[in-house]
Amino acid sequence: MNSISVRALLVRGMLAGLVAGALALAVAYFLGESRVDAAIALEEAHSHSHDHGAGEELVSRGMQATGGLATGVLVFGVAVGGIAALVFCYALGRLGRFGPRATAALIAGAALLTVYIVPFLKYPANPPAVGNPDTIGRRTALFFLMVALSVLLAVAAVILGRRLAPRLGNWNATIAAAAGYVLVIGLAYAFLPSFNEVGKDFPASLLWEFRLATLAVQVTLWTTFGLVFGYLTERLLVPGPDVATATDGGTKRPATVAG
Amino acid sequence: MAQTAAPATVTPAITPISLKAIAPWAVFFGVVMLILLYFVGAEQGATALISGEGVHEWVHDGRHLLGFPCH
């Protein structure tokens, strides 16, 4: 078997990321934009002030909600798709006996959990009008710290699980590694500073709906990515039944065909 | 013939891609992808490489709905 091309996998990852981004964009537009608009309306009703909102806008709301949103979500999709493809290149054949499709699904699921859901539970997404501009530096740093911590701990958990597997068996080793991950993440939740910058009169239902919409965007993105990338890699790496017999019989069949 | 065909089709062993083959791609494209993510997620928020608010305003809605701290 000749070596698998990293380039071919990377291209497929970015392509799958683009498709996933397109579906996530539809979810963001139809579920998210109405909540962003509602939050901005509240923001403007409260601060009849100088700098933001009123007066000339650099980018109109219409452009932010269409072209701007599309740029953000599609570039995000392609970028995370490319990174996930590189992770896939390393994980393939090194994670037990999983084939390409299952490996792609595992990576997508792990990415959704470690890159989005785990950081989200500590530092959830905020709509416009929520969040003190003075703390943006700290909030950004802690958010990315939480993402990095979550991803690195997940990698450590996978390594730990692989080490324990010969002694405990796959099932128990996976449980032990997952428990270790949950424990350390729990400690991080407990000791890292929290922010509560939701205004007293900001509607709780709007906040909840906005956060659910951001979750729906990520679930859509990673589910689509896992399925599309899995399909593409399976087709690339595992010859189909007809192809398999064609190449398999390559040594035998020509004899019958020729003879 | 059936004996040799069965194991080959049921569990096609996948040879891992060597680290040497992955490394150049991972370094170059990993950095490119992270730069893209930085511009979508954080530029002109907590830190800024480009002055002004154009990038922030353009990806504003995407940043909120992708879960990044925006402002």
Contacts between the chains, C-beta under 8 A, distances in Angstrom:
chain1	res1	chain2	res2	distance
A	1	B	15	6.0
A	3	B	15	7.7
A	3	B	17	6.7
A	3	B	18	7.5
A	3	B	21	6.3
A	4	B	15	7.8
A	4	B	17	5.3
A	6	B	17	6.4
A	6	B	21	5.7
A	6	B	22	5.6
A	6	B	25	4.6
A	7	B	25	7.0
A	10	B	25	6.0
A	10	B	29	6.1
A	28	B	61	7.7
A	28	B	62	7.4
A	28	B	65	4.5
A	28	B	66	7.9
A	32	B	61	7.6
A	32	B	64	7.8
A	32	B	65	4.3
A	33	B	61	6.9
A	33	B	65	8.0
A	36	B	61	5.6
A	36	B	64	5.9
A	36	B	65	6.9
A	57	B	57	7.5
A	58	B	52	8.0
A	58	B	53	5.7
A	58	B	54	6.1
A	58	B	57	4.5
A	59	B	54	7.5
A	59	B	57	4.1
A	59	B	58	5.3
A	59	B	60	7.2
A	63	B	58	7.6
A	64	B	57	6.9
A	64	B	58	7.3
A	64	B	60	5.1
A	64	B	61	4.8
A	65	B	61	5.6
A	67	B	58	7.8
A	68	B	57	7.6
A	68	B	58	4.7
A	68	B	59	5.8
A	68	B	60	6.2
A	68	B	61	5.7
A	68	B	62	6.4
A	69	B	61	4.4
A	69	B	62	5.0
A	69	B	65	7.0
A	70	B	62	7.9
A	71	B	40	7.9
A	71	B	58	6.5
A	71	B	59	6.0
A	71	B	62	6.7
A	72	B	40	5.1
A	72	B	59	4.0
A	72	B	61	7.0
A	72	B	62	1.9
A	72	B	63	6.2
A	72	B	65	7.9
A	72	B	66	6.5
A	73	B	62	5.2
A	73	B	65	7.4
A	73	B	66	6.7
A	75	B	36	5.4
A	75	B	39	7.5
A	75	B	40	5.2
A	76	B	36	7.9
A	76	B	37	6.8
A	76	B	40	5.1
A	76	B	41	7.7
A	76	B	62	7.0
A	76	B	66	5.7
A	78	B	36	7.2
A	79	B	33	4.3
A	79	B	34	7.7
A	79	B	36	4.2
A	79	B	37	4.9
A	79	B	40	7.4
A	80	B	33	7.5
A	80	B	37	7.4
A	82	B	29	5.6
A	82	B	32	7.7
A	82	B	33	4.6
A	83	B	30	6.6
A	83	B	33	5.0
A	83	B	34	7.8
A	86	B	22	7.0
A	86	B	25	6.6
A	86	B	26	4.9
A	86	B	29	6.6
A	86	B	30	6.1
A	89	B	17	5.2
A	89	B	22	5.0
A	89	B	25	7.5
A	89	B	26	7.6
A	90	B	16	7.9
A	90	B	17	7.3
A	90	B	19	7.6
A	90	B	22	5.9
A	90	B	26	7.8
A	92	B	14	5.9
A	92	B	16	6.4
A	92	B	17	6.6
A	93	B	13	7.8
A	93	B	14	4.0
A	93	B	15	6.0
A	93	B	16	3.7
A	93	B	17	7.5
A	94	B	16	5.0
A	97	B	11	6.8
A	99	B	12	7.7
A	99	B	14	6.9
A	100	B	14	7.3
A	116	B	67	6.5
A	119	B	67	8.0
A	120	B	67	6.1
A	123	B	69	7.3
A	124	B	67	7.7
A	125	B	64	6.8
A	125	B	65	7.5
A	125	B	66	7.8
A	125	B	67	3.9
A	125	B	68	7.7
A	126	B	64	7.4
A	126	B	69	7.1
A	126	B	70	7.4
A	127	B	64	6.2
A	128	B	64	6.4
A	128	B	70	7.4
A	128	B	71	7.8
A	131	B	69	6.9
A	131	B	70	7.4
A	131	B	71	6.4
A	133	B	71	5.5
A	136	B	45	5.9
A	136	B	46	5.3
A	136	B	69	6.2
A	136	B	71	5.8
A	137	B	46	4.4
A	137	B	47	7.9
A	139	B	46	7.7
A	139	B	69	4.4
A	140	B	42	5.9
A	140	B	45	5.9
A	140	B	46	3.7
A	140	B	47	7.8
A	140	B	68	7.8
A	140	B	69	4.8
A	141	B	46	6.8
A	143	B	68	7.2
A	143	B	69	5.3
A	144	B	42	7.6
A	213	B	65	6.7
A	214	B	64	7.7
A	214	B	65	5.6
A	214	B	66	7.1
A	214	B	67	4.9
A	217	B	65	5.6
A	217	B	66	6.7
A	217	B	67	8.0
A	218	B	66	7.6
A	218	B	67	6.9
A	237	B	14	7.0
A	238	B	12	6.2
A	241	B	9	7.9
A	244	B	9	6.0
A	248	B	5	6.7
A	248	B	8	7.1
A	248	B	9	7.7
